[in-house]
Amino acid sequence: MPSTIAGDPAADNTDVYAFVSPDRADTVTLIANWAPFSEPVGGPNFYQFATDARYNIKVDSDGDALPDVTYTWMFKNNIRDADNQFLYNTGPIRSLDDPNLIVFQTYTLTRVRGSERTDLVRDAVVAPSNSGAASIPDYGTLVQQATKTLPGGGQTFVGQADDPFFLDLRVFDLLYGGDLSETGNDTLRGYNVNTIVLQVPKSELAARGDAAANPVIGVWSTTERRGASVSAAPGATRTDGFVQVSRLGNPLVNEVVVPLKLKDAFNGLTPDKDRTQAPVVDKVLNPILPGLIQKIYNLPAPATPRNDLFEIFLTGICKECKAPDGRVALPIDLNSQMLNRDGKKGGDFAPSEMLRLNMSMAATASPNRLGVLAQDLAGFPNGRRLADDVVDISLQAVEGAAQSGKLVEALAAGDKVDQNDRSFSRSFPYVALPHNNAVNRSVSGGAGGGAGRPSVSAAGGATAPVGGVRAGAGGTAGGSSLPVLPIAAAGVGIALAGAAGILSWRRRWA
């Protein structure tokens, strides 16, 4: 059956991002999004966070698949003059405390670390849905006002943003119906999402507070609904009267890897249970998608078991990250918590699905949208930046590019959606401003849905590559000369030097 969470947009995690902040090198930025396909003119109620839910971003610092730090946002509805008003707003909204804003939300942000529970923000106002140019003439001002400073040097933003995921969702129409010439439409162009952006010092996320010795973290987000009657899979995690109904780490795992009958179960699981779910692990080692590609496009599926995918999705990539058969598929050190000085080793390490980030990797000055496959080690699957083209990366990875070091040429163009429809910001919160025009109308230029595609600034201000799969830093615009990172042979290593845990990187391209 399809995932039940699709019928609960306010609780539906869409994407998670984790990257070293390009303009604040000592911090990491974590982003989680909800409420997919938010049509900008979707009044009169627009899009709110659920008030009977907990929205979480969780971080595992040592590899036991349990959260060492949890950040939780809880929301409250506020209405001015509910007896005499029916509109979301009764005039232009020029500030978060504008009396014209009739319906608004506030939130409390809590950090849990071990037995320590700290409220970092109380009763902060959420930036409202972008209900139109007449109602909100300057959304950027609201973003600034909704950005809150945290104790210890961090900051958070909660509000609406352009959906940063870019892809042609017709991939689910039997992989474009067997005709790759029909790709190239950004299905999410013009739509918004509810977003939570968090930026904190690396030391707050690292094991023992030591980001030099323990640079690798695992990140995932969850939504928990209050109440025993909440529709959830049998065995779903239940805590303090809340039921976990949604979970997301790496992109496209539940959509493309997990079989239909297990989608709800996966949404209710905690990562420490992943390795006990044999059917899920089997679909990583013996994935469904390569067989479908072979059937439709006659491209031979890579041999199984796919130990490379086991590392990418379940252990992170390292020389000691072994698959169930005891073999190491990608013998380089990149982003497993086993690389941490204080990380779990051997049988104490728990393979689990989460987005893993090596915080020692500095932000790339000119990011390549293909990330690690194109030698840009600060990109997906080492974390995920806003401008990373995770569809093209994942398609190549599932077809074996991480093992061979070569793009599968027949699929090299990917879905031909190589950038977002709106420019990302050069500074916190990095996400693009939300749209305020209807998606289902024709617009020639301007800010609304259906607008032309401008050049895009990646996080950090670098211009994201435009064009085919070979364009961008580390590649050329034509031919087959993209220097894809040959993961199986690359001599990329991390030396955790003694007790000091000083990281030294060396790179040799095979």
N, C-alpha and C positions, 0 to 999 in steps of 0.2 A: 504494500500500500504506500502511497505517497506520504511524505513526512507531515504529521499533524501540525507542526509549528507553522507551516505555510498559511494556515488559517488564522493565525494570531500575529499579525504584522508588528504590533507594538512590542512583542516579546521575541521577534524573529531576528536573531543575529545575522547580519549579511556578510560582514568582512571584518578582519582584524589586521592591523598593521603594527609593525615594531621596527624602529630604526634609530640609529644614533642621530641626535638632532644636528642638522647640518650647520646651524648657526650658534649652537651651544654644545661644544664637543664633550663636555663632562656630563651631559644628560642624555637620556633616552626618551623618545616620544612613543607612546602607545595610543592607538586609535581603535575604537570599536563602534560599529554602526548597526542601526536597527531600522525597522519600518521601510522595507524595500518598495520601489515604485511609488514613491510619494509624489503624486501629481500636484504641481505647484498651486493650481487653482482649485484644489479639492476642499472647498468650504462646504458648509459653514463651520464645521468642527475642526478641520485641519488635523494636525498630527501631533499627538502628545505621547510622552512616556507613560507607561502604566503606573498607577499609584498603588497597586497591590502587588508590585513586583520588586525584586532586587536585581539591579544591573551590576555585573561584576567583571573586573579584569583581574586575572590571577597570574601569578608568577611563581614558577618552580626554579629555585636556584641551584639545587644539588642533584637533581636527577632521580628523585624517588617518586616523581609524578604526583606529588602533593603540593599544594600551594604554600610557599613560604611567606608570601605577601599577597593579600587580597585587598583590592580597592572596590568599595561598594557605593553605588549611587542609589538613593531612594527619593521618590518624587511626591509632591503634594500639589493638588489643584487649588487655584485661587481665582475667584470671580468677583469683579466689582459690579455692584448693583444688579444682581441676578434677577430681581423682580421686574425690572423695567427695561432690560436690554436683551437682545437676541443675537447681536453681532459679536464676532471675535474681537473687533475693535470698532470704535465709533468715530475715528478720525486718524490722521497720520500719526504713526508711532515714531517718535524721534529719540526716545530713550527707554530704558527698561522700566523706569518708574513713571512713564507717561500715563496719565489718567485715561487716555484714549484706548489703552490696552485693557480690554475688559476681562479676557481670559488669559491667565498666565500660570506658569508652573515654577515652583521653587524646589530645591533639592538639598540634601545633606550628603556629603562625601565622607566616608569612614574608611580608615586603613586598619587592617588587622594583620598583625605580625606576631606569630606565636600567641602568647596570652595577652599581648598588648593591643588594646583597641583605642583608636584615636579619631575623633572627629576633626577632619582637616578643613572642611567648609560646612557652614550651617546656613540654611535658608537663603541660598544664592538663587538668583533669578535665571531661568533658562531663556536663552535667546529664542523668541517665538518663531513659529512657522512664517515663512516669507509669503504673506498673503496677498501680495501684489504691489506694483510700483506706487499706486495711490496710497496704500496703507503704510508701506515701509519704504520711504524714499531713499534711505541710506542704511542698508543692512550692515555694512562694514562698521559703522559706529556701534551698533548693537553687539557685534562680535567683540569689539574692544571692551565694552562695558561688561560683557558676560565672561570675560577671561579673568579668572581669579588666581591670585598668588597663594601658594601653599607654604606652610611652615617648612623650613629646610631648603628653600630655593626652587621648588617646583611650581607648576601652574596647571590649571585645567580650564577647559571650555566645554560647555554643554549647550547644544542648540541644533539648528538645522544647517545642512551643507549640501552642495551638489554631491550626488553619488559618485565617488572617485573611481569606482570599478568601471573599466571600459572593456567591452567585449561584444561580439555578435552572438546573441543567445540562440540564434537559429542552429547553433551547434547541436542542440537537442532535437532538431528535426532530422534525425538520422544523419548527423554530421553533414549538414547542408545538402541533404538529399543526394550525396555522391557527386556534387558539382561544386568544387572549390571556387569557381568563378563567381558564385553567387554570394560570397562573403563580403564583409566590409561595412556593414551597417552597425553602428554603435547603438545597441538596443536600449541602453540606459541613458542615452543622451537626453538631457532636459529634465530628468527626474532627480528628486532630492532624497535624502535620508536623515534620520535623527542620528546625531553623532556625539560621542564622548571622546574628548582628546585629553590626554594626561601626559605631562612632562615632568620627570623626576630625576634627581641625580643618580648616576650609575651605582653609587655606593648604597643607595636605598634598595636596590634590587639584587645586588650581588650577595652571595653567601658570605657570612661574617662581615658584611659591609666592605669587602675588599675586592674591588672590581679589577685590579691588576692580577691577582691570583685566581680569581673566580669570575671570568668575564662572560661566561655563557649562561643565558637564562632561557626558560621556556615560557611562552605566553599563550593564554587562551581567555576567551570571554564566555560568560554564561548568563542566562536569564533564569530567575527563579520566581515562580508565581506562588502567591499565598493561598493556602487552603487545601484540605484533603480531597476536595472534589475536582481539583484541577486535572484535566485530561493529560495523562502522561503514561509512558511505557511502564509495564511491570518492572519493579526493581529500580525505578528512577530514584536519584538521590533526593532525600528529604531531610531538611535541617531546619529546626526552630519553626516548624509550621509552613515552611516554603518548600516547593517542589521544583527541581531543576527541569526546565522544559526545552531549553535550547543551549547549544554549545558550539563554539567555533574556534579553531586554531588556524591550521593551514587552509588556504582557499580550496574549494571544490572537492574536499574529501567526502563530505556527506552526499554531495550531488553526484559524484562520478565514481567513487571507490566503494562506498557502503551500499550493499544490495537493499532493495526496497523493503524487505521484511525487517531489516535491522535499523532503519533510519531513526525511528522514534527511540529505540533502545540506545542508540549512539548519543542522541541528544540528552538522554537522562543519565548517561554514564559519567563518572569522574575518570580522569586519565589513568589513575592507578589501577583501574579495572580493565584497561584496554587489552593488556597482554593475556587476560583470561578469556577473552572473547575470540575463540578459535575461528569462527566464520569471518569476522572482520579482519583478523590477521591474515587469513587465507586469501582474502580479496586484495590485500596489499601484495602478497607474494605471487598470487596468480590473478592479476587484475582482469576485469571484464573488458575495459575499453580497447586494449590492443587487438583482441579478437574481433571486436566490432569494426575497428578500422581495417583489419585484414579482410573482413567480409565485404565491406563497402568499397574499399579502394585497392584491394589486392596487394596490400603492403604486408610482408611477413611480420608476424608478431615476434618480439624478442623472446628468447628462450626463458622458461621459468625454472626454478623460483626466482622472482625478481628481488634479489637481495639488495640491489641498488635502491629500489623504492622503499624497502624496509628501513634503510638508513635515512633516506630523505624524509620520510614521514614519521618514523617511530623511534629512532635513536638519535637523530642528528648524525652528522658525518664526521667520522674519526677513524684512525688506524686500528683502534681496538673495538670498534662498534661491530659486533658480530651478529649475523642473522641466526635464526634458529638452527640452521644446519652447521653452524660454527665457522662459516666463511665470512670474510670481509670483502665487500664488493667495491667500495670506494676508499682506497687506502690513503686518504689525506686527513689532516686535522683541520676541521672548519668550525663546527657549531654543535657539538655534543657536550652536555654537562659533565661527561666523563673527563673532559679536558681540564675542568676546574681542579685546582689543588684540593679543595674540600668537597669535590663531587663524589657521588657514589660510584663504586667500581664493581666490575664483575657481576655477580648475582644480586648485589644490592641495588644496581641500576635497574630502573623500570622502563622498558620500552613503552612509549605512549605517544599519542597524537597531540602535538602542540607546535606552535610556531617558535622555532628556536633562533636566537640571535646571539652572535658573538659581539659583545659590546666593545671589544678592543679594535674592531675594524672602524677606521675613521670614515666619515661620510665622503663619498666620491665626488670630486669636483665636477666631473662631467659624467653623470650616471648613464649606464647603458641599460636600456629597458629589458634586456635579456638576462641581467643579473649575473649570477655565478657562471652560467653557461657561456657568457661572453667575457669572462675573466674579471668581471666587476664583482669582487667578493663581498661588497657591502650590500648586495641586492639579493632578492629571492633566489633560492630558499634559505639564505642566511638572513632571517628576518623578512620583512616585506616593506618596501617603500611605496609611496602613493603612485609613482610613475612606473613601477615594475609591471611588465606585461605578463601577468601570471598565466593567462590562457596559453599564449605561445610557448612560454617556458614549460608549463606542465605538459602540453602536448608533445613537445620534444623529449621531455624526460620520460614520459610513459612509453615512448617509442625507442628508448635506449640511448639518447644522446649523451647522458651523463656517463655511461659506460664507454661508449665509442669515442667521444670527443668530437663527433661530427654531427651536424644537423641532418635530419632525415629530409633530403632534398625535396621530395614530393610534397612535404608539408611545411616547407621552409617559409612560405608566406603566411602561415598561421591563419588567423581569422581576419587579417588585414585591418584590424582596428588596433592601432599602435600607440594611441595616446588618448588622454581624456578630452572631453569636449570643452572643458574650461581650464584655465591656467590655475595651477596650485600656487598658494602663497609662498613667498620667500621666507616667511617668519611664522611663528606660532600663531594660530593652530594649524597652519599649512594647508588645510582643506580649502577648496574653492567655495566662494559664496554660493548660496542656494539660488536656483532659478525662480523667477516670478511670473513666467508666461506659460500658457497652456502648452502641453506637449503636442497635442493633436491639432496644431495649426501650422500653416506654412509661414516661415519667417526667413527673410533674406538678410542675414546679419543681425546684430543686436545681441541682447543678453538672454533671450528666451530660448525654450526648447526648439530644436530644429534649426538653430543658428549655424552659421558656417563654423568650421573647426579652426581655431587659431593655433598658432604655435604655442606649445605648452611648456611652462617652466616647471621642472621637477623640484622636489623638496630640496631646498638649498639654493634655488635660483638658477641652477644650470638648465639650459634649454633641453628638453627631452627630444630624442631623435624622432624625426618625422619620416615616414616612408616605409619601405619594405623591411623584412626581417633582418636584413644585413646593414641597415642604416644605423648610425650612431657611433659613439665612442667604441673603439675596438673593432670596428667593422667597416666595410665599404659599401657603397650604394648599389653595386651590381656584382655579378659573377658569384662565385662560391668561396670567397676568400675570408668569410667571417671567422676569426680565430676563436672558435668555441673552446671553452676550457675542457680539455680531456681529463675528466676527473679521475678515471681509473689509472692514469699514468702520471698525472701532474705531481711534481715534487713540492707541494705546498705544505708547510709544516708549522706547527706552533710548538715552541719549546717553553714549557713551564719551568723556568730556571730556578730550581732549588726552592728553599723555603720562602724566598722573597717573591716568588711567583711572577718574575718579570717575563713578559711575553716578547719573544723575538720572532719575526716573520722572515721566511725566505721563500722566494718564488722562482721556480724554474719551469718554463713551459716546454713540454715534450714536443 
